[in-house]
Amino acid sequence: MAFLLQVYAPLPGRADAFHRCLFLFCCRTPPCCCGLRVFRNQLPRRNDFYSYEPPSEDPPSETGESVYLQLKSGAHLCRVCGCSGPKRCSRCHKAHYCSKEHQSLDWQLGHKQACAQTDNLDSTVPDHNFLFPEFEIVIETEDEIMPEVVERDDESEIIGSMGEAHEEELESMAKLESKEDKIFQKFKTKISLEPEQILRYGRGIAPLWISGKNIPQEKDIPVCPCGAKRLFEFQVMPQLLNYLKADRLGRSVDWGVLAVFTCAESSKR
């Protein structure tokens, strides 16, 4: 599975969730048995990994080191996907992988030649076309349309239509209108405020569905292993596909809405 995105989502008033991040992975070759996986990681403000004080707002100095070299001092990472790489090449003992499949892919795309040149191994990592392009998600508050304004606009449209359309036309229009149409129209109206949005965040609110098909009921959402219910937290919009350039992978990655529900208690279990 390929890393898709991560959302930094601390919980106000929760000392044990001061640092809280949600990671979303997706399969690049749907349909499959495990199309999506979501992982949550959280830490208190005082911990062994991050400073208690907020980071400086000044940009970091340019060290000239590649990201790969910076990460080398920590856990061993797979050269293909960047996940934990407990396996390593039996020949050079320096290239690490998460699985035999990724080791085989790296071997075919250049490690076979680079394996003997261990001094340049870190600078010869090829583009495996496995990871998606990298972007930063900019979060902004959405400006809401006042409900009373929407109602007046809708009412004026109905009055105008009744004055211009014949009775037969109105009956025909009424038959064509369906619940599905209303859901999709609501989706279009909502995203028209910011057409390029790729993510909507709102813990505990209702998702914005694009279709009436496959909308889960409360009974369809499994409870957390701790026993607590899961709440809607964020959704990934179809506009993200335009930025991922998924077609270049030669595979069909597609969705209407990816809705993520998380533990209401955000427990550590």
N, C-alpha and C positions, 0 to 999 in steps of 0.2 A: 504494500500500500504506500502511496505517496503522500507526503506532508502537504496539506492544503492551506491551512491558516491557523493562527493563534490569536486569542483575544485576552488581553489583560483585564481582568474583571474582579477587583477586590470588593469585599462586602463591607459597607460602612457599619461601624459598631461591632465588628467581629475581629477581636484581637488575633484569633488563630487563622484568619483569612486576609491578613493585611496584604500579602503577596499572593495573588490567586490568578491562575492562568488556565485557559481552556485550549486544548490542542485538537485540531480536527484533521483526520487522515481519510483519504478516499481511495477507492480502487480505480485504476485507470482503464480497466477493461470490463465494465458492466455489461450484462448482468452477471452477478456472482453472489456467493453466499454471504459475503461480508462487505457490502458496498461502502460502509462508513464506520469509523471508529472515533470516539471522542474520549479524551483523557483530561483529567483535572489534576492540577498540582497547586498546593497552597502551603504557605508558611506564615508564621507570625512575624511581626516587624523585627523583633530581635531573634536572629538565627545565625547559623554558622556559615552562611553563604553570601549574604548581602549586608551592606553597611546599614546601620540603624538610621543614619542621616540620609536625606535624599541626595541623588547625584548632582554634580555641578551642571549648570546650564550651559557652560562653555563647551564648545565642540572638542572632542578628544583629539589629541595630537596624532599626527600621521607617523606611524612607526615603520611603515614600509613592509611590514610582514603581511603575508596572505592570511586569510581567515583559517585556512587549513593548518598553517604553522602555529597560529595562536591556539587552536583547539588541540594541537598535538600534545600539549602539556597536561591535558585532562584525560578523560576516558577515551579509549580507542573507539574511533568512529568508522562506520562503513564508508568506503570511498565512493560508493554509488548513491546511497540515499541519505547518508549523514546520521543514521540511527546507530545505536550501540553495536559495535563490531567485535564480538568475542572471538570470532574465527579469524585466522590469518593465513597468509600465503605460506605454504610449507617450503617454498624455495628461498624467498628473500626474508621472510619472517617480519616484514615491515608493513605490508599492505593488509589492512583489516577489513572484514566484511561481516554483514549480519546473517548471510545465508550463502549456500552453495550457488544459488541462482545468480546473485549479484557478483560473486567471485568469478563465475563463468562469463558474465557480461563484461566485466572489467578486463578479463583476460583477452577476450576477443577484440576489445576496443583499444588495446595498446599496452596493457600490463605485461603481455607476453614479451614485448621488446624491452619495456622499461624495467622489468624485473631484475635484469642483470646489471642495471645502472642504478644501484641503490642510493648513490649520492644525490641524484636528481629526481628521486622518486616522488618527493612532495610537490615538485613543480611540473609534473607530467600527468596530472589527473585529467583525463579527457572528459568531454561533455557527453554523458551517457544518455541524455534526453529522457531522464527519469524524473527529475524534479521539475516542478512548475516554475515559471518566472517569478522573481521576488519583487514584492511591492510593500509599501507601508500603508496600513489602513488608517485613514484620517477620520476620527470620530467627531461628528457635529450634532448638535441638538436640532431636532426637526421642528420647524414652525408649523403649528397646528392651524387648520382652518376652523373658524368658529362654527359650531353646528347650526346656529340660527341663520347664518349667512347661506349655508348649503341648502337648508330647507326652503328659504325664500327663492333661491335660484331654481330649485327643482319645481317649486310650485308654479313659477312664472312660465317654465318650459311646458308644463302640462297644460296650463290654460291656453297658451299659444297654440299648442298642437291640436287641442280640441276645437279651436276656432277655425283651423285651416284644413283639418283632415275630415274625410267622410267617415260615417259610422262603420262601414265595412272595413276600411283601412285600420281603424282603431281596434276592431275585433281581431284582425289579422296580426297586428302588432302585439296585442295582449297574449295571443297564443304562442308567438315566437319567444316572448320574454320568459325566462326561466330562472330558477335559482342559480344555475351555473352562470348565466349572463350577469346576474347581479354581483356574484362573487368576483368575477373577472373585472367587471366595471369598477368595483371598489378598489381592486388591486391597482388598476391603471390610474385611477384618480389619486390614490395615495402616493404612488411613486412619481407622479407628474411633478410634485414639488421638488424632487431631486432625481431626475431620470437615470443618472449614472450610479446610483447607490448600489453597493455590492453586499451590504450587511445591515441588518436592523437589530439593534440591541434593546431589550426591555425586560428585565427579569420580573416574571409574574404577570406580564400583560398577555393579551391574546395575539397569536401569530397573524400575519397578513397572508392569507392563502391566495394562490393564483387560480385554483380550481376547486370545485366541490368534490372531486374524486379523491378518495383515500385520505380524507381528513380524519385524523385519529380521535377517538373518543377517550374519555378519562380512563376507562377500563383497558384501553389498548396500550397505555403507557406503563411499562413495568415499574414497580417501586424500586427504590434504591436498596442495595443489600443491607443497609442499616435499618430498613423498614419504613423510611420516610417516603412521601410522595415526591415525584419529580415535577418541577416547574419549568415552563417555557423560559428560556434565557435569551437566545438569539436565533436569527435565521439568516441563511446565506441566500442571496438573490441570484437569479439567472444571469444578471449583467456581469457577474464575475467571470463567466465563461469567455467573454470578449477579451478580457485582460490575460487570461491564462493561455490563450492561443492553443487550446487543447488539440486542435486539428493537426498541429505540427507533429504530435506524437503518433499520428496514424491510428488513433483509437477514438472511440466515441464516448466522451465524458459529457453527460448532460443531466440537467435537473430543472425542475420548475421552482421549487422551494426546498431548502434543506433546513428543517426545524430542529433545534437542539434543546432538549429538556435535561435539566440537571437536578441534583438532589436538593430538596427544599431546605434541608438542614446543613447542606455543604459539609457533611460529616467526613471524617478522616478514613472511614472504612472503604 
